[in-house]
Amino acid sequence: MADLPPTPQHHRHPVRRVVLSVIKWCIAIVGLWYVTSHIHWHDRVTIKAGAVVRNVTFPKATPIRLVAVHHHVYVLDFRPRPITVRLPTGKTVHAWAAQSPIDFPPTLGLPGSYLVQSHGAPEIRLGFISLMAHSKPLPLILAFAILGIPFLITAWRWQRLLHVCELNLPYRRCLTLTFLGQFYSTFLPGTTSGDIVKIVYTGKLTGQKTKSAITVILDRVIGLVGLIIVGFTAAVVELLLNTRTAGHPADPVLLHVVLLTGGMLVITAVGAGVYFSRRVRKAVGLDYLIEKLPLPEFLKHADRTLAAYRGHLGVIAMALVASVVSQAVLPIAGFLAGQAFGMHDPLGYYMAYIPLAVLAASIPILPPQGIGVMDWIILHFFVTRGTNTASQAFALTQAIRFLPIIWNLVGAWWVIRGDYSRPHVEDLDELTQGDPGADAPTRAAAPARPV
């Protein structure tokens, strides 16, 4: 009887996978609970502090749900929550409005003069339901339209990186695999992520698994660096504009974004300088460690493949510029979505905050699409300043999450046709084995290492 093949590595840790899944969904549930607890689903108005209604006084401004407006009379619903009022006796009580000792009817109509005013009329805070019903469609359509641009730029950027490793895929094929990778990442998350799908099929098309893997990973890293650059640059510019034009002290949220993204860029630059500099590698003994340590053969081949990019810094720079342009599209789309939902923050805030939210949502330990996490971050950034409501922030988050997902559906076309099926476990195992013979051209093209 023939020996059974060894169990694939991907099936050896079911407990770890279950634990990670539980952690991810716990994070998602807690994050969504926190965000939705701050959202008001229905419209609200605010009764003025000092207003006297049915012989009781409101000692502080009190938000109340708005039911309807009839001929300048605002019908309020007092049932959902207790209120704090001062009774005619002078005693202050906190109780349900429809119960003793307040005894308000469930709904009560008040003139606009009892309510907090804005621009000469009672200020109505739209709830999430009304916000979505009154959103402007044109900015959302424009936001969706421009979100197709990153696919075109990303495919071109990846093709340039492939060319350095002598992998000549046509642009059309690169664009197809880019859409395909996004489709798998969005709709079939798990072991077979979009990047792994791209690596597997690029390896099959070119016969070079190691080089294919390195180009995809490098493309991903350059994309993340571009995202950080967008956030850092926008935060710095907005911080300077606020300080010089308005004369206000530095916005602490923007300042934190500058420090965080700036620190990331410094660490990335230092790490890249150490890794790609032949002198520094020799000084720190990196080459010696890579050769002598019992590393997987794939990592050693990957190191030799990356050496090819030392002589193509122009390609790296061009890819980084393309990445910055590509990553700037989502914050711009977010700005358009914000306009649709009645938000009035400057473009710079979107350019600074959204990249950081997307970057945080990309951490592997977090739930798919950053559910709960991205929502909390956007809520923190856009509601902290007091210029937006939690409902608007939640609507913005869903726009920057789901509008790109519609574009990701394009990849389903090739899956349905059967051109690209989901890779098997055997295909994933082969990625870690390397292909020594395929690396020979890369070693020859790479500059000689110092002795």
Secondary structure, DSSP 8 states (H G I E B T S, - for coil): --------GGGS-HHHHHHHHHHHHHHHHHHHHHHHHT---S-EEEE-TT-EETTEE-SS-EEEEEEEEETTEEEEE-SSSEEEEE-TTS-EEEEETTSTTT---SEEEEEGGGB-EETTEE--B--HHHHHHT--HHHHHHHHHHTTHHHHHHHHHHHHHHHHTT----HHHHHHHHHHHHHHHHHS-SSS-HHHHHHHHHHHHHS-HHHHHHHHHHHHHHHHHHHHHHHHHHHHHHHHHIIIII-----HHHHHHHHHHHHHHHHHHHHHHHHH-HHHHHHHTHHHHHHHS---HHHHHHHHHHGGGGG-HHHHHHHHHHHHHHHHHHHHHHHHHHHHTT----HHHHHHHHHHHHHHHT-TTS-GGGTTHHHHHHHHHHHTTSSS-HHHHHHHHHHHHHHHHHHHGGGHHHHHHTSS----HHHHHHTTT--GGGGHHHHHHS-----
